[in-house]
Each structure stands twice: as C-alpha cells, then as structure tokens.
Amino acid sequence: MTSALGERASVLVLDDDPELAGELGTHLDAERRDSGDGGAAEAHAAAPDGVDEARLVGADVTVVVNEPGLERVRSADGVGAVVAYVDDPTDRVATDPLVDAVAGSPEALSETVSWLLERARRSVVRSQPTRTPSRIEQLNAGMTELAAVRSVDEAYRAAIAVAEQVFPEYQCVVAVRDGEWVEPVVASSGTPVEDCNRVRVGAGVAGKAVQTGDASIAPNPNPESRFDTVLTVPVGDDVVLQLAAAAADEFDGADRRLAELLGSHLEETLDRIAVTETLRGERDRLLALFTNVPDPAIAYDYVDGEPIVRQVNDAFEATFGYEVETVLGESIDEYIVPPDAESEAGELNDQLRRGANVRREVTRTTVDGPRHFILHVIPIHLDAANAAGYAIYTDVTDRREREETLRRQNERLDEFASIVSHDLRNPLSVAEGYVDLARETDDTASLQKAADALDRMDELVADLLSLARQGRSVGETDSVSLADVAREAWESVDTGSATLDVETDASLEASRTRLCELFENVFRNSVEHGSTGSRTGSGDSVEHGSTGSRTGSGDSVEHGSTGSRTGSGDSVEHGSTRGRAEPDNSVEHGSDAPDDPLSVRVGELARDENGDSAGFYVEDDGIGLPEDADRVFESGFTTEESGTGLGLAISERIAEAHGWTAHALASEDGGARFEFRTP
C-alpha cells in the first residue's frame, strides 16, 4: 500500500524484544493478503534509548509498551500514529494524550495498527487527489477526523465538518437532549446555532426522532424557517443529526443512506469517547485511591520474574524512605526485603507469578527499622501468569507489640498464680498450725513461729509486688553512678560479714530507683546463696560451733551467735543455738570449720572500640552457681526451701525494662558472676 514513506508502510515497536515486532509483522502481512491490498507493511523493534530521530519520525505507526518508550516519542519532533500496547487500559501510558489507540493483545494490536495505516493511506490520498472524490469517499475520509477526536464537543464539530464536505448544498445541525428539551449545540457555518429552535421531546421532527429513534425526511414544521425539508437521523438515544434543504423533495435515498452512515460513525465516536471517559474516570478514581490510601502501596509489573515498581504512593515514600524516582523501574524486593526474609519473598513471588491473590504477614525494612506488615497483593488479572498488580502494606507492628506485651503479662500472671498457690500456702499452713497449737496449749512460744511464717509471707508478697512492677517501663532515666548506686544498695541489704568492692567509676543511663533494686536483689542472692561453708543437706543437721547457718543447696548463711534456720519445721541444737533443718543433704564442718567472709565485687564490663561502656557485673567468691544454672532467672526457682525464687527474676526484669540483657556464669574465683549488658 502507499504510505507517507512510499510503497511499504513502516511500523516501529519501541521495545528491546524483537519478538513482538516479528509477531506483529506476521499478522500484518496476513491481513494485507486477506484484504487483497497490494501494499505491504514492515515492523521493526528498537530500544527507546537507541532509536535515532529520523527512524522515529519516519515511522507511520509507533508502538510503545512502557513509559520510557512514551517519553522517547514525546521528545521527537513529529511522529505518526501512536499505539499503547499494555494490559491495563487505565495505565498512564494508555491514557496519555499522545496515544491514538490502545491494544491489549497481539490480535488487537495488529487490527489497530492496520486501521491506523489505512487511515494514514486515506489521508495521503485525500491530500493528493488525482480526481474529485465521490461523496462516499469524502465520508470515509471524514471518518479519520471523527476517529481522532477526544471530546464530545469535538465530535459534534467534526460531524458538522464532514457533513459540509459530503452535503455542501445543505445546512446541518446537531441537537442534544437536555431533560425534556432537544437543544441545538452545533450548526453549519452559514447557520448560527442561536437561530436554531429547541423543541420538546416528542414534539417537532427532532423531538419525535429522539423519542422514536426513527430517521425521517419530512417538511419543516416551522413556517418561518427558510428551509422547506429536513432530513433527521437519530444518533443513539439523546442526539439527532439534521440536514436542511431549501427546496421541497430535494433529499433522495442516497442522501438518507449517507446521512445515516454519518450518524452511525458519530454514534461510534460518541460511544468510544464515553468508554474512554469512563476508563479515564476509573483511572482517576483508582489513582486518587492509590495516592491517598493511608497505607504504603505500590503498583508493579512482573519483568523477568521480578516485581518492578511503576508507581508508589506518598505513604510508601514516608514509611520506607524511598522517593518514586529512586525505585521506579527497580525490583521492590531489593529495597525493602530484609536479608533473612529473602526466601519468604521468593515464595511470594512464585505465587504472584501464577496470578494468585496473596495476603500474609511479613517483615520489611523501613526508615524506622524492621516493622511488621500485612501484605495484600492484588494482581490485575487473577490466575494470569506474570500479571501486573498492586501491593498494599498495612503496618501491624503496634498490634504485634501489644500482643507480645499481653503474652508476657499472661505468663507473669501464671507465675504469680503458681507462686501464690505453692509458696504462700506453705507458710500460711505453718502459721495456722502454730496458732492452733498455741490455743490448745496456751504456749505463746508457738506464736513466734507463727510470726516467722507470717514474716515469710510478707517477704513473698513484697517480692511478688516488685516482680509485677518490672513488667512496666522504667520511665525517665538519668545518668547515674554505678559506684554510688551499688553502695547505696549494699547498705540496704543484711550482708553480715560480707564485703563489697566497687571497681568502677562509670556512669550509665538508668532509673536510679530500679537500678538500686536490681543491686539489692543480686547482693542478697550472693550473701544468702554464696557464703562459704554453708551449703548443707535436706533435713539433716550442720554444726558450726557457735554460729548457725541457713542451709540447703546454694542457700544462705547467717553469721554471729544467732541460731540457724535449717529444716522445714525440724529443730536441732548446737550448744546454745537452735535451728530448723533444710530438706537437703548434710555436711559436717565441726566447730573449727572456716567461716571466711564473702567478698562481692562490682565492676564495669569491657568497653567497646568507641570507649562506651558495655554494661556492668556483680560477682562473688562464694560456692558458685547450682548445676541447673540456666534456670536462676526463672520466677520461683530456688535451691533452698525458705527462698522465694524471685530475687534474680526481679533483677532480670529490671534489666529488660532498661533494654539490657542479664547473664549468669561462673566467676574466676569459682563463685557466681552476673553480667548486665547494655545495647
């Protein structure tokens, strides 16, 4: 066929992949043979950034598949028709003003390109006539004008222009229904639209045509008009096209057929514009929803198995910290998927490549660090391979943290219930027993043992309240001296003959009250469980001359001439002392057993390369940790019958509230060492 370039029409596909151009060329050749047209068309592919200006401008039709191709067309100085080959008709490429037509499949692309080439051929024939074209040729040529318009007003004016070419001896008007009236909107150049009368629907020639949908040739019912005959053609449900002749019986059957054909083309044009406007409206609404949705969202295409970003909303930029220019055209996984979630992201991509709708909780990297999201991915075409789509990230980090807090609270409630049901019941039973005994025997000495049991209950309740507080945040912190707080805590604990050595002058950010409580509990544990010569058996006696001791595996020692608590209600005499035997194995030390004072040290952990403190430690030279040392921070764990098992648990909770970690290990002297490491 003849084109602007000569005998062979040129189609340029702006894409790196030549396969599309080859497939398009095959379709075009087949269509040309079927139509009997002697012309031919060639399709070539070129990368948008590699095509030269002459080749781009010389193409009869240019096919773009993405925004880089569209931008290359926009930069050229005059191009032929432009076709957008995209899946989504609401895509920004498809709705760009430079685009003349949209195709979503290879067949549709071939048909669209053929139509545009035919339109170009007719344009050339019309611009270089070798003879006076017939009215049908003029009408067909005018269809090019109608096919190019983009608004309803342009369509009305184009229809009038075509009518003036095909029916130069007649006047033409287009009227549109507006409620109960049919209003003239555009008229031929010789007839001002203001001079055209409106009519009611159902009245007059135009009103009846709108109501019945029938074309007619009828006398003009307006006696004051200079036109005697009116040819009226309905266009759809709300538009009429009228031709007016000055003489009666001037219209013939050919006029009517051509007018009806013009009306049919006008109706197709109006339908196309309506569909385009609907699609544009849907695109605008979708774009507004996409842009203004409060959750981060991206629009993606699948390219070589990777989700490639084609658009992000404002919430995405604010949450993840990447502007659209940074991630546009890039795989989103490379920017927001943490290294430990790459396999999970690969699994999601496999599902999305198959066209699945995905909803899953994921962890992604944001400007505030890793956060938890509900990821909802919606492909444009479900069950279609490698379909483009949208991904929305709903932040559920706060919810996850609340759930974790609730879980810890429930665990703490379980701990409290266990301690209350077990540890408080024992001293309560002891107190009740001794009170009953005192009532029966009038022996008030039994009341002292009941009072001891109540003291034990008071100690348990105090520890429980302290443990409950540690689940909360520490509140405001200040820079406090480790040495000052450690010495203050030491003075608050009954340490007997034990000694304290503070080997640091460091300071750290902490709640002074909570830190003091941490030290108190660790000191008390060292003094009660670490004193030398004190670990004895279960229910058997221990002799220390005139000194008594609290016994049991890792239990406390009391210094001086006081009696010792040794058992669970069983007494043993040591000269002038009395005690209660602990339920554990006994060790006899004799009257000359050593009673070396316990030494407790507080120091600073090794500084890092920046000179910042890594935390602090508390260690003693006592008998060390029990065999199951990994349980020392568990609530209720103790190696002595009279212990609450809460002291070290409280210390760990205080550390966690500060963001520290607690560790128990053996000291160099064989005693116990507790390290509290800061972030």
C-alpha positions in Angstrom: 0.0 0.0 0.0 1.1 3.6 -0.4 2.2 5.4 2.7 4.0 8.6 3.6 7.2 6.7 3.2 6.5 5.1 -0.2 5.3 1.6 -1.2 6.0 -0.1 2.2 4.4 1.2 5.4 6.7 1.3 8.5 5.7 0.2 12.0 8.2 0.9 14.8 8.0 -1.0 18.1 9.8 0.7 20.9 10.9 -2.4 22.8 14.2 -4.3 23.3 12.5 -7.6 22.5 12.3 -8.1 18.7 9.7 -11.0 19.2 6.8 -8.6 19.4 7.8 -6.8 16.2 8.2 -10.1 14.4 4.8 -11.4 15.5 3.2 -8.1 14.6 4.7 -8.2 11.1 3.4 -11.7 10.5 -0.1 -10.6 11.5 0.0 -7.5 9.3 1.2 -9.5 6.2 -1.6 -12.0 6.7 -4.2 -9.2 7.0 -2.9 -7.4 3.9 -3.2 -10.7 1.8 -6.7 -11.4 3.1 -7.9 -7.9 2.3 -6.4 -8.0 -1.2 -4.5 -4.8 -0.6 -1.3 -4.8 -2.7 0.7 -2.8 -0.2 3.0 -4.2 2.5 4.0 -3.2 6.0 7.3 -3.8 7.8 7.5 -3.9 11.6 10.9 -3.3 13.4 11.9 -3.2 17.0 14.2 -0.7 18.7 15.1 0.2 22.2 13.7 3.6 23.3 17.1 5.0 24.2 18.7 3.6 21.0 16.4 4.7 18.2 17.5 7.7 16.1 15.3 10.7 15.4 14.9 10.0 11.6 13.7 6.5 12.1 11.3 7.5 14.8 9.8 10.4 12.8 9.7 8.4 9.6 7.5 5.6 11.1 3.8 5.5 10.0 2.8 3.9 13.4 4.9 3.7 16.6 4.0 1.1 19.2 5.0 1.9 22.9 4.9 -0.6 25.7 6.1 1.4 28.7 6.8 5.0 29.9 10.4 5.1 28.5 9.0 4.5 25.0 6.3 7.1 25.5 8.9 9.7 26.7 11.0 9.0 23.6 8.0 9.7 21.4 7.3 12.8 23.3 10.9 14.1 22.7 10.7 13.6 18.9 9.7 16.4 16.6 6.6 15.0 15.0 5.7 11.3 14.8 3.0 9.2 13.2 0.2 7.5 15.0 1.0 6.1 18.5 -0.4 2.8 19.9 -0.1 1.8 23.5 0.4 -2.0 23.9 -0.4 -2.5 27.6 -2.6 -4.9 29.7 -4.2 -2.2 31.8 -6.3 0.4 29.8 -6.2 2.7 32.8 -2.4 2.7 32.7 -0.7 6.1 32.5 0.8 5.1 29.1 -2.6 4.1 27.7 -4.3 7.4 28.8 -1.5 9.8 27.8 -2.7 12.4 25.3 0.0 11.4 22.8 -1.6 7.9 22.4 -4.0 7.4 19.5 -5.2 3.9 20.3 -4.8 1.1 22.9 -4.4 -2.6 22.4 -4.1 -5.4 25.0 -3.4 -8.5 22.9 -1.3 -9.3 19.8 -4.5 -9.7 17.7 -5.9 -6.4 18.9 -2.6 -4.7 18.2 -2.5 -6.0 14.6 -6.0 -4.9 13.9 -5.4 -1.4 15.5 -2.2 -0.9 13.5 -3.9 -2.0 10.3 -6.7 0.5 10.9 -4.2 3.3 11.6 -2.2 2.5 8.5 -5.4 2.6 6.4 -6.3 5.9 8.0 -2.9 7.2 7.0 -3.3 6.0 3.5 -6.7 7.7 3.1 -5.2 10.9 4.5 -2.4 10.8 1.8 -5.0 10.1 -0.9 -7.1 12.9 0.3 -4.2 15.4 0.5 -3.1 14.4 -3.0 -6.2 13.8 -5.1 -5.9 12.7 -8.7 -9.7 13.1 -9.2 -12.7 14.6 -7.5 -13.6 12.1 -4.7 -17.1 10.7 -4.5 -19.4 11.5 -1.6 -18.8 8.1 0.0 -15.0 8.6 -0.3 -15.4 12.0 1.3 -17.4 10.4 4.0 -14.9 7.7 4.6 -12.1 10.2 4.6 -14.0 12.2 7.2 -14.1 9.2 9.5 -10.4 9.8 10.1 -11.4 13.1 11.7 -14.0 11.5 13.8 -11.6 8.7 14.9 -9.1 11.3 16.1 -11.4 13.5 18.3 -11.2 13.1 22.1 -14.2 15.0 23.4 -17.9 15.1 22.7 -17.8 18.8 21.6 -15.0 17.9 19.1 -17.1 15.0 17.8 -20.1 17.3 17.1 -18.0 19.8 15.3 -16.2 17.1 13.3 -19.6 15.6 12.3 -20.7 19.1 11.0 -17.4 19.5 9.1 -17.8 16.1 7.4 -21.4 16.9 6.6 -20.3 20.2 5.0 -17.9 18.1 2.8 -20.4 15.4 1.9 -23.5 17.7 1.7 -22.2 21.1 0.6 -25.6 22.2 -0.6 -27.4 21.6 2.7 -27.2 23.1 6.2 -26.5 20.8 9.1 -27.2 20.9 12.9 -26.5 18.6 15.8 -29.0 18.7 18.7 -28.8 17.0 22.1 -31.5 16.0 24.6 -31.3 18.0 27.8 -34.1 16.8 30.1 -37.4 17.4 28.3 -35.9 19.5 25.6 -33.8 18.9 22.5 -31.2 21.7 22.3 -29.2 22.6 19.2 -25.5 22.6 20.1 -23.5 22.9 16.8 -24.6 24.1 13.3 -23.1 24.7 9.9 -21.0 27.8 9.4 -23.9 29.5 7.5 -26.4 28.9 10.3 -25.7 30.4 13.7 -26.8 27.9 16.4 -28.6 30.7 18.2 -31.0 30.8 15.2 -32.0 27.2 15.6 -35.0 26.5 17.8 -35.2 24.0 20.6 -38.1 21.6 20.7 -39.7 19.4 23.4 -39.0 15.6 23.3 -41.8 14.1 21.3 -42.7 17.4 19.5 -41.4 18.6 16.2 -39.2 16.5 13.9 -36.2 16.4 16.1 -38.2 15.7 19.3 -40.0 12.8 17.6 -36.7 11.3 16.3 -35.3 11.4 19.9 -38.4 9.7 21.2 -38.9 7.0 18.5 -35.3 6.5 17.3 -36.5 6.6 13.6 -34.9 8.5 10.8 -37.1 10.6 8.6 -37.4 13.1 5.7 -40.2 15.5 6.4 -41.4 19.0 5.7 -40.1 21.6 8.1 -42.9 22.3 10.6 -41.6 25.8 11.2 -43.3 28.1 8.7 -40.9 30.9 9.5 -37.8 28.9 8.5 -36.1 29.4 5.1 -35.7 25.6 4.9 -38.6 23.6 3.5 -37.4 20.0 4.1 -35.5 18.4 7.0 -33.6 15.0 7.0 -33.4 13.8 10.6 -31.2 11.0 11.8 -31.2 9.9 15.5 -27.7 9.2 16.9 -28.0 7.0 19.9 -30.7 7.8 22.4 -30.1 11.5 23.0 -28.6 13.1 19.9 -30.0 13.9 16.4 -28.3 14.9 13.2 -30.4 17.1 10.9 -29.8 18.3 7.3 -32.0 21.1 6.0 -32.7 21.8 2.3 -34.3 25.0 0.9 -36.4 23.1 -1.7 -39.1 20.6 -1.1 -38.5 16.9 -2.1 -34.8 17.7 -2.5 -33.4 14.8 -0.4 -33.2 11.4 -2.1 -32.4 7.8 -0.9 -28.6 8.3 -1.3 -28.7 11.4 0.9 -30.6 9.4 3.6 -28.1 6.5 3.4 -25.1 8.8 3.6 -26.6 10.8 6.5 -27.5 7.6 8.4 -23.9 6.3 7.8 -22.5 9.6 9.1 -24.8 9.3 12.1 -23.6 5.8 12.7 -20.0 6.9 12.7 -20.8 9.8 15.0 -22.6 7.3 17.4 -19.5 5.0 17.4 -17.3 8.0 18.1 -19.5 9.2 21.0 -19.5 5.6 22.4 -15.8 5.5 22.1 -15.4 8.8 23.9 -17.9 7.7 26.6 -15.9 4.5 27.2 -12.6 6.4 27.2 -14.1 8.9 29.7 -15.3 6.1 31.8 -12.0 4.4 31.8 -10.3 7.8 32.5 -12.7 8.4 35.3 -12.0 4.9 36.8 -8.3 5.5 36.3 -8.5 8.9 38.1 -10.5 7.4 41.0 -8.1 4.5 41.2 -5.2 6.9 41.1 -6.8 9.0 43.9 -7.5 5.9 46.0 -3.9 4.7 45.3 -2.4 8.0 46.1 -4.4 8.8 49.2 -4.7 5.4 50.8 -3.1 5.8 54.3 -1.1 2.5 53.9 2.0 2.3 51.8 1.2 1.0 48.3 3.0 0.2 45.1 1.9 -0.6 41.5 4.1 -3.2 39.9 4.8 -5.1 36.7 6.4 -8.5 36.5 9.6 -8.4 34.4 11.8 -11.5 34.3 10.2 -12.9 37.4 10.8 -9.7 39.5 8.2 -7.2 40.8 9.2 -4.0 39.1 7.9 -0.7 40.5 5.9 1.5 38.2 4.4 3.8 40.8 4.4 4.3 44.6 2.1 6.5 46.8 3.0 9.1 49.3 2.6 6.8 52.3 5.2 4.4 50.8 7.7 7.3 50.5 7.1 8.3 54.1 7.2 4.8 55.5 10.1 3.3 53.6 12.0 6.4 52.8 12.4 6.0 49.0 11.2 8.5 46.5 9.4 7.3 43.4 12.4 8.3 41.2 14.7 6.0 43.2 12.6 2.8 43.0 10.8 3.4 39.6 11.8 0.6 37.3 13.6 -1.3 40.0 12.7 -4.6 41.9 11.0 -3.6 45.1 12.5 -6.6 46.9 16.0 -5.2 46.6 15.0 -2.1 48.7 12.6 -3.3 51.5 13.1 -7.0 52.0 15.5 -7.8 54.9 18.2 -10.4 54.2 16.6 -13.0 56.5 13.3 -12.8 54.6 14.6 -13.3 51.0 13.4 -16.9 50.8 9.9 -15.8 52.0 9.8 -13.1 49.4 10.8 -15.6 46.7 7.9 -17.8 47.8 5.5 -14.9 47.5 6.9 -14.0 44.1 6.3 -17.6 42.9 2.6 -17.3 43.9 2.2 -13.9 42.3 3.8 -15.1 39.0 1.0 -17.6 38.9 -1.6 -14.8 39.3 -2.5 -15.7 43.0 -4.1 -13.2 45.4 -1.7 -13.0 48.4 -2.3 -11.9 51.9 0.4 -12.5 54.5 2.1 -11.0 57.5 5.7 -10.0 56.6 8.6 -8.1 58.0 10.0 -5.3 55.9 12.8 -2.7 56.3 11.6 0.9 56.8 13.2 4.2 57.8 12.4 3.3 61.4 14.0 -0.2 61.1 12.2 -3.5 60.6 8.5 -3.4 61.0 5.6 -5.9 60.7 3.0 -5.5 57.9 0.0 -7.3 56.5 1.0 -7.5 52.8 -2.0 -7.7 50.5 -1.1 -8.2 46.8 -3.9 -8.0 44.1 -3.0 -8.9 40.5 -4.9 -7.1 37.8 -5.8 -10.4 36.3 -6.3 -13.3 38.7 -4.9 -16.7 37.6 -2.9 -15.0 34.8 0.9 -15.6 34.7 3.1 -12.6 35.4 0.2 -10.2 35.8 0.8 -6.7 36.9 -0.9 -5.6 40.1 -0.9 -3.6 43.3 0.7 -4.3 46.7 -0.5 -2.7 50.0 1.4 -2.8 53.2 -0.7 -2.4 56.4 1.5 -1.7 59.5 0.7 -4.1 62.4 3.8 -3.5 64.4 2.0 -1.8 67.3 -0.6 -4.6 67.3 2.2 -7.2 67.4 3.9 -5.4 70.3 0.6 -5.3 72.2 0.1 -9.0 71.6 3.6 -9.7 72.8 3.0 -7.5 75.9 -0.2 -9.3 76.6 1.6 -12.7 76.2 4.2 -11.6 78.7 1.6 -10.4 81.1 -0.3 -13.7 80.9 3.0 -15.5 81.6 3.6 -13.3 84.6 0.1 -14.0 85.8 0.8 -17.7 85.5 4.0 -17.2 87.5 2.1 -15.3 90.2 -0.6 -17.9 90.4 2.0 -20.6 90.7 3.9 -18.8 93.5 0.7 -17.8 95.3 -0.7 -21.3 95.2 2.5 -23.0 96.2 4.9 -20.8 98.2 2.3 -18.8 100.1 0.3 -21.9 101.1 3.3 -23.4 103.0 3.9 -20.5 105.5 0.2 -20.0 105.8 -0.3 -23.6 106.9 2.7 -23.3 109.3 1.2 -20.2 110.8 -2.2 -21.7 111.2 -0.7 -24.8 112.8 1.2 -22.9 115.4 -1.7 -20.6 116.2 -3.9 -23.7 116.8 -1.1 -25.2 118.9 -0.9 -22.0 121.0 -4.7 -22.1 121.5 -4.6 -25.7 122.7 -1.5 -25.5 124.9 -1.5 -21.8 125.9 2.2 -21.9 124.9 2.9 -18.5 123.5 6.3 -19.6 122.2 4.4 -21.2 119.3 3.2 -17.8 118.3 6.7 -16.7 117.5 7.0 -19.5 114.9 3.6 -18.4 113.5 5.0 -14.8 113.3 8.1 -16.1 111.5 5.8 -17.8 108.9 3.9 -14.5 108.5 7.2 -12.7 108.0 8.0 -15.2 105.3 4.6 -14.5 103.7 5.3 -10.7 103.9 8.6 -11.3 102.1 6.9 -13.3 99.4 4.2 -10.6 98.9 6.8 -7.9 98.7 8.8 -9.8 96.1 5.6 -10.5 94.1 4.7 -6.8 94.0 8.3 -6.0 92.9 8.2 -8.6 90.2 4.9 -7.2 88.9 6.3 -3.7 88.7 9.2 -4.9 86.4 6.8 -5.6 83.6 6.3 -1.8 83.1 8.7 0.7 81.5 11.3 2.4 83.7 10.0 5.9 82.9 12.6 8.7 82.8 16.2 7.8 83.2 19.3 9.8 84.2 23.0 9.4 84.2 23.7 7.6 87.5 27.0 6.5 89.1 27.3 2.7 89.3 29.5 3.0 92.4 27.1 5.3 94.3 24.0 3.1 93.5 25.9 -0.1 94.3 27.0 1.2 97.7 23.5 2.6 98.5 22.0 -0.8 97.7 24.6 -2.6 99.8 23.6 -0.6 102.8 20.0 -1.7 102.3 20.8 -5.4 102.5 21.6 -7.6 105.5 25.0 -8.6 104.4 26.5 -9.8 107.7 30.3 -10.0 107.4 30.4 -10.0 103.6 32.5 -7.2 102.0 31.8 -5.1 98.9 34.5 -3.9 96.5 33.4 -1.5 93.8 35.9 -1.4 90.9 34.3 1.2 88.6 33.6 4.9 88.4 31.4 4.5 85.3 28.0 6.1 84.8 25.1 4.9 82.7 21.6 5.9 81.8 19.1 4.3 84.2 16.3 4.7 86.7 18.2 5.1 89.9 15.5 3.5 92.0 15.1 0.5 89.8 18.9 0.1 89.4 19.2 0.2 93.2 16.6 -2.6 93.5 18.5 -4.7 90.9 21.7 -4.4 93.0 19.8 -5.2 96.2 18.4 -8.5 94.8 21.7 -9.6 93.4 23.6 -8.7 96.6 21.0 -10.6 98.7 21.3 -13.6 96.4 25.1 -13.6 96.8 25.0 -13.3 100.6 22.3 -15.9 101.1 23.4 -18.4 98.5 27.1 -17.9 98.1 28.6 -17.9 101.7 31.4 -20.5 102.2 30.8 -23.4 104.4 27.0 -23.0 104.3 25.6 -25.4 101.7 24.2 -28.4 103.6 21.6 -31.1 103.2 17.9 -31.8 103.2 16.5 -32.4 106.7 19.9 -33.1 108.3 22.0 -31.1 110.8 25.1 -28.9 110.3 27.4 -27.9 113.1 29.4 -24.6 113.0 30.5 -24.2 116.6 28.6 -21.3 118.0 27.5 -20.0 114.6 24.4 -21.1 112.8 23.7 -21.2 109.1 20.8 -21.2 106.6 21.4 -24.5 104.7 20.4 -26.2 101.5 21.9 -26.4 98.1 23.2 -22.8 97.4 21.3 -21.4 100.4 22.2 -18.6 102.8 24.4 -18.3 105.8 23.9 -16.3 108.9 26.9 -15.1 110.8 27.3 -14.4 114.5 26.0 -16.3 117.5 22.4 -16.5 116.3 20.5 -19.7 115.6 20.2 -21.0 112.1 17.2 -22.0 110.0 18.0 -25.4 108.8 14.9 -27.5 108.2 11.2 -27.4 107.4 9.8 -27.4 110.9 12.5 -29.8 112.4 14.9 -28.4 115.1 18.5 -29.2 116.0 20.5 -27.9 118.9 24.1 -26.6 118.5 25.2 -25.8 122.0 23.2 -22.7 122.8 21.6 -22.3 119.3 18.5 -23.8 117.8 17.7 -24.2 114.1 15.3 -25.7 111.6 16.8 -28.3 109.3 16.7 -27.8 105.5 15.5 -30.7 103.3 18.8 -31.4 101.6 22.0 -33.4 102.2 24.1 -32.6 105.2 27.8 -31.6 105.5 29.5 -31.5 108.9 32.2 -28.9 109.4 32.9 -29.3 113.1 33.5 -26.5 115.5 36.7 -25.4 113.8 35.2 -25.1 110.3 36.4 -21.9 108.5 33.9 -19.1 108.1 35.6 -16.9 105.6 33.7 -13.7 104.9 32.1 -13.5 101.4 33.6 -11.0 99.0 31.3 -9.3 96.4 32.7 -7.1 93.6 31.0 -4.7 91.2 32.8 -3.7 88.0 32.4 -2.4 84.5 32.3 -4.7 81.5 34.9 -4.2 78.8 34.5 -1.0 76.8 33.9 -1.2 73.1 36.0 0.4 70.4 34.2 3.7 70.8 35.1 3.8 74.5 31.5 3.3 75.6 30.6 1.0 78.5 29.2 -2.4 77.6 27.5 -2.8 81.0 28.4 -3.9 84.5 28.8 -7.1 86.5 28.4 -8.3 90.1 30.4 -11.4 91.2 31.3 -13.1 94.4 33.9 -15.7 95.6 31.3 -18.0 97.1 30.3 -21.5 96.3 29.1 -20.7 92.8 26.0 -21.5 90.8 23.8 -24.6 91.1 24.1 -27.3 88.5 21.0 -26.0 86.6 22.4 -22.5 86.4 20.4 -21.8 83.3 17.3 -21.5 85.5 18.5 -19.0 88.0 16.5 -16.2 86.4 13.2 -18.2 86.4 10.5 -16.9 88.7 10.1 -19.3 91.7 13.4 -21.2 91.1 15.4 -21.6 94.3 17.7 -24.1 95.9 16.5 -23.6 99.4 13.2 -24.3 101.0 12.9 -20.8 102.5 13.9 -19.0 99.3 11.3 -17.1 97.3 13.0 -17.7 93.9 12.1 -14.2 92.9 15.2 -12.1 93.6 17.1 -12.8 90.4 13.9 -12.9 88.4 13.2 -9.3 89.6 16.7 -8.3 88.7 16.3 -9.6 85.1 13.0 -7.9 84.7 14.6 -4.6 85.8 17.4 -5.1 83.3 14.9 -5.9 80.4 12.9 -2.8 81.2 16.1 -0.8 80.6 16.8 -2.7 77.4 19.7 -4.6 79.0 20.3 -8.4 79.0 21.2 -10.5 82.1 23.6 -13.4 82.1 24.7 -15.8 84.9 28.1 -17.5 84.7 31.0 -18.7 87.0 33.4 -16.1 88.2 37.2 -16.6 88.0 37.2 -17.4 91.8 34.6 -20.1 91.3 31.8 -18.1 92.6 28.8 -16.6 90.8 29.0 -13.8 88.3 26.0 -11.8 87.0 26.6 -9.6 83.9 24.2 -6.9 82.8 24.9 -5.8 79.2 23.7 -2.6 77.7 22.8 -2.3 74.0 
